[in-house]
Amino acid sequence: MRTYSPSAKEIERAWFVVDAEGQSLGRLATRVAAVLRGKHKPTFAPHLDTGDFVVVINAEKVTLKGSKIEQKQYHRHSGYPGGLTSVPFLRMLDKKPTEVVERAVHGMLPKNKLGRAMGKKLKVYAGPTHPHEAQAPQPLPDHV
């Protein structure tokens, strides 16, 4: 019996939309990362980008559980001595709500060229509208 491996031309991509309102950030990011990787498909292959496109709306209404709302920090470094900048979760949610979801999902993708390609299929919007109506995105099922 031969092992099936999908080729690049056999991959079919669908579009899904996820409403982040009231959802936990980590649980949302886990579901989205699995769809971006293609793990919900029977043709999944870890060496290929078999995933689908995901549109996340209402990113500004995502939640965290417990004391993480006050304690979670986002860090970046300029590369210079003393160049560490830390931003609390609530301020990041006010200024850049899309980046909160993007960082959570990108942290769950592979850290290589394949992971960067998967990350480009993620579209995050702070409000309830998005410009991808022409692709007819379907709601993301709960079992994914």
Helices and strands as residue ranges (DSSP letters): G 8-10, E 15-19, H 25-37, E 53-57, G 59-61, H 68-71, E 73-77, E 84-88, H 89-95, H 97-106, H 113-119, E 122-124, G 133-135, E 138-139
